[in-house]
Amino acid sequence: MLTHPTIDQLHQLGLKGMARAFAELEANPTSAELSHAEWLALLLDREAIERYERRLRARLRFARLRHQAVVEDVDYRAARGLDRALFQALVAGRWIEEAQNLIIEGPAGVGKSWLACALGQKACRDNRSVLYQRIPRMFSDLALARGDGRYPRLMRALGGVKLLILDDWGLEPLGPEQRHDMLEIVEDRYGRGATLITSQIPVDKWHQLIGQPTLADAILDRLIHNAHRLQLSGDSLRKQRAAKTVAA
């Protein structure tokens, strides 16, 4: 089937969204009633939408978020002490733009990782770069990267995103290399990018967790002094859902 010369030109220029919109308008008899300005506006709108969606898909692939969570699905009725006003302020994202940090603290199963991923997904939608890392896996990857030459590249990736999500902080005490890695990461990001940390361990126990007092002071100074805090409580939501399923 022959295509319209304009559609061919739009494809050659890389304007695939406009090409698809042009083809749809050409096939729609009612489009003859539109003015040239209205045609152009529709074509530009489609191109802008498709470019945004391509960028969003790329950002989400890079972010590798653990959960497919969105802030619109947050259940404020769940008994976990979530500060609704604070969370909605965090959703707006100004803290990310101002390179501040966020600590989500609470027992296992209350949705810390899910909330972190929901904020990460919203940041991607807001044209911000995001990277999710489980801290135990991150330290393991960095240790391997020291031996195969990937260490500088991994550290650049951790330091360069607008929002770095570090999940499951404090599952075990830090060793010497891990302390060094953590200091390099927070130093690199300080004043340049936002860091979101989830942890079952209360913040006042973090100094002991890091271990070496001088390095602990340096790491925590860069993490905590400009951090927002969501302190969650209550029983595991996973256990509650499982109990409801059994009861049903």
C-alpha positions as CSV (number, residue, x, y, z in Angstrom):
1,M,0.0,0.0,0.0
2,L,1.3,3.4,-1.0
3,T,2.0,5.9,1.9
4,H,1.5,9.6,1.8
5,P,4.7,11.6,0.9
6,T,4.3,13.6,4.1
7,I,4.3,10.5,6.2
8,D,7.5,9.3,4.5
9,Q,9.1,12.7,5.2
10,L,8.0,12.6,8.9
11,H,9.5,9.1,9.3
12,Q,12.8,10.3,7.7
13,L,13.0,13.1,10.1
14,G,12.4,10.8,13.1
15,L,9.0,12.3,13.8
16,K,7.2,8.9,14.3
17,G,4.5,10.3,16.5
18,M,3.6,13.0,14.0
19,A,3.6,10.4,11.2
20,R,1.1,8.2,13.1
21,A,-1.1,11.1,13.9
22,F,-1.0,12.3,10.3
23,A,-2.1,8.9,9.0
24,E,-4.9,8.7,11.5
25,L,-6.1,12.2,10.6
26,E,-5.9,11.5,6.9
27,A,-8.1,8.4,7.4
28,N,-10.7,10.3,9.4
29,P,-13.3,12.2,7.3
30,T,-14.1,14.6,10.0
31,S,-10.5,15.9,10.1
32,A,-11.3,17.9,7.0
33,E,-13.2,20.3,9.3
34,L,-10.0,21.1,11.2
35,S,-8.0,24.2,10.4
36,H,-4.3,24.0,9.5
37,A,-3.4,25.2,13.0
38,E,-5.6,22.5,14.6
39,W,-3.9,19.9,12.5
40,L,-0.5,21.1,13.4
41,A,-1.4,21.2,17.1
42,L,-2.7,17.6,17.1
43,L,0.5,16.4,15.3
44,L,2.8,18.2,17.8
45,D,0.8,16.9,20.7
46,R,1.2,13.3,19.5
47,E,4.9,13.8,18.9
48,A,5.4,15.3,22.4
49,I,3.4,12.5,24.0
50,E,5.3,9.7,22.2
51,R,8.7,11.2,22.9
52,Y,7.8,11.6,26.6
53,E,6.6,8.0,26.8
54,R,9.8,6.7,25.1
55,R,12.0,8.7,27.6
56,L,9.9,7.4,30.5
57,R,10.3,3.7,29.4
58,A,14.0,4.3,29.1
59,R,14.2,5.9,32.6
60,L,12.2,3.0,34.1
61,R,14.4,0.4,32.5
62,F,17.5,2.1,33.9
63,A,15.9,2.6,37.3
64,R,15.2,-1.2,37.7
65,L,12.6,-0.6,40.4
66,R,11.8,-3.6,42.6
67,H,8.1,-3.1,42.6
68,Q,5.6,-1.8,40.0
69,A,4.3,0.8,42.4
70,V,2.6,4.1,41.8
71,V,1.9,6.9,44.3
72,E,-1.8,7.0,43.2
73,D,-2.2,3.5,44.7
74,V,-0.9,4.3,48.2
75,D,-3.4,3.0,50.8
76,Y,-3.5,5.7,53.5
77,R,-6.0,3.6,55.5
78,A,-3.4,0.9,56.3
79,A,-2.4,0.9,59.9
80,R,1.3,1.8,59.6
81,G,1.5,5.4,60.7
82,L,2.1,6.9,57.2
83,D,2.1,10.7,57.5
84,R,-0.2,11.5,54.6
85,A,0.6,15.2,54.4
86,L,4.4,14.6,54.4
87,F,4.1,11.8,51.8
88,Q,2.1,13.9,49.5
89,A,4.7,16.7,49.8
90,L,7.4,14.2,49.0
91,V,5.4,13.1,45.9
92,A,5.6,16.6,44.5
93,G,9.4,16.0,44.3
94,R,10.9,19.3,45.5
95,W,13.1,17.5,47.9
96,I,14.7,15.6,44.9
97,E,15.2,18.9,43.0
98,E,16.9,20.4,46.1
99,A,19.1,17.3,46.6
100,Q,17.7,16.4,50.0
101,N,17.4,12.9,51.4
102,L,14.6,10.7,52.6
103,I,14.7,7.9,55.2
104,I,11.8,5.4,55.4
105,E,12.1,3.5,58.6
106,G,10.0,0.7,60.0
107,P,9.7,-3.0,60.7
108,A,9.6,-5.6,58.0
109,G,6.5,-5.9,55.8
110,V,5.0,-2.4,56.3
111,G,5.7,-1.3,52.7
112,K,8.9,0.6,52.9
113,S,10.3,-0.7,49.6
114,W,6.9,-0.3,47.9
115,L,6.6,3.3,48.9
116,A,10.2,3.9,47.9
117,C,9.6,2.5,44.4
118,A,6.3,4.5,44.1
119,L,8.3,7.7,44.7
120,G,10.9,6.5,42.3
121,Q,8.3,5.8,39.6
122,K,6.9,9.3,40.1
123,A,10.4,10.8,39.8
124,C,10.8,9.0,36.5
125,R,7.5,10.4,35.3
126,D,8.7,13.9,36.3
127,N,11.7,13.5,34.0
128,R,14.2,12.7,36.7
129,S,16.8,9.9,36.5
130,V,16.4,7.2,39.2
131,L,18.4,4.1,40.2
132,Y,17.2,1.5,42.7
133,Q,19.7,-0.7,44.6
134,R,19.3,-3.3,47.3
135,I,22.2,-2.4,49.5
136,P,23.5,-6.0,50.1
137,R,23.5,-6.6,46.3
138,M,25.1,-3.2,45.7
139,F,28.0,-3.9,48.0
140,S,28.5,-7.3,46.4
141,D,28.5,-5.8,42.9
142,L,31.0,-3.2,43.9
143,A,33.3,-5.8,45.4
144,L,33.2,-7.8,42.2
145,A,33.7,-4.6,40.1
146,R,37.0,-3.8,41.9
147,G,38.5,-6.9,40.3
148,D,37.1,-6.5,36.7
149,G,37.6,-2.8,36.1
150,R,33.9,-1.8,36.4
151,Y,34.2,0.0,39.7
152,P,34.6,3.6,38.4
153,R,31.7,3.1,36.0
154,L,29.4,1.7,38.8
155,M,30.4,4.5,41.1
156,R,29.6,7.1,38.4
157,A,26.2,5.6,37.9
158,L,25.4,5.7,41.7
159,G,26.6,9.2,41.9
160,G,25.1,10.6,38.8
161,V,21.3,10.0,39.1
162,K,18.9,12.6,40.5
163,L,17.4,10.0,42.9
164,L,19.3,7.0,44.3
165,I,17.1,4.5,46.2
166,L,19.1,2.4,48.7
167,D,16.8,-0.4,50.0
168,D,17.4,-2.6,53.0
169,W,20.0,-0.6,54.8
170,G,21.5,-2.2,57.9
171,L,20.7,-5.9,57.4
172,E,24.3,-6.6,58.6
173,P,27.2,-4.4,59.9
174,L,29.5,-2.8,57.4
175,G,33.0,-4.0,56.7
176,P,36.0,-1.8,55.8
177,E,35.3,-1.8,52.0
178,Q,31.6,-1.2,52.5
179,R,32.3,1.7,54.8
180,H,34.6,3.2,52.1
181,D,32.1,2.6,49.4
182,M,29.3,4.2,51.3
183,L,31.3,7.3,52.1
184,E,32.3,7.7,48.5
185,I,28.7,7.4,47.4
186,V,27.2,9.9,49.9
187,E,30.1,12.3,49.4
188,D,29.7,12.2,45.6
189,R,26.0,12.8,45.9
190,Y,26.1,15.4,48.7
191,G,24.4,18.6,47.3
192,R,24.1,17.1,43.9
193,G,21.4,14.3,44.2
194,A,18.8,13.0,46.5
195,T,19.2,9.7,48.3
196,L,16.3,7.6,49.6
197,I,17.2,4.9,52.2
198,T,14.8,2.3,53.6
199,S,15.8,0.5,56.8
200,Q,14.4,-1.7,59.6
201,I,17.1,-0.3,61.9
202,P,16.3,2.9,63.8
203,V,18.5,5.8,62.8
204,D,20.0,6.1,66.2
205,K,21.5,2.7,65.7
206,W,23.2,3.5,62.4
207,H,26.4,4.8,63.9
208,Q,27.0,1.5,65.6
209,L,26.1,-0.3,62.4
210,I,28.7,1.5,60.4
211,G,31.3,0.7,63.0
212,Q,34.3,3.0,62.5
213,P,33.5,6.2,64.4
214,T,35.2,8.7,62.2
215,L,33.7,7.3,59.0
216,A,30.3,6.8,60.6
217,D,30.3,10.5,61.6
218,A,31.2,11.5,58.0
219,I,28.6,9.2,56.4
220,L,25.8,10.1,58.7
221,D,26.5,13.8,58.5
222,R,25.9,13.7,54.8
223,L,22.9,11.4,55.0
224,I,20.9,12.6,58.0
225,H,21.2,16.3,58.5
226,N,19.1,17.3,55.5
227,A,16.8,14.2,55.4
228,H,13.1,13.9,55.6
229,R,11.9,10.9,57.7
230,L,8.9,8.6,57.3
231,Q,8.6,6.5,60.4
232,L,6.3,3.6,59.9
233,S,5.0,1.1,62.4
234,G,2.5,-1.7,62.8
235,D,2.2,-5.3,61.7
236,S,3.4,-6.7,58.4
237,L,1.0,-5.8,55.6
238,R,2.0,-9.1,53.9
239,K,0.9,-11.1,56.9
240,Q,-2.4,-9.2,57.0
241,R,-3.1,-9.9,53.4
242,A,-2.2,-13.5,53.8
243,A,-4.5,-13.8,56.8
244,K,-7.4,-12.2,54.8
245,T,-6.8,-14.7,52.0
246,V,-6.9,-17.7,54.3
247,A,-10.1,-16.3,56.0
248,A,-11.8,-15.9,52.6
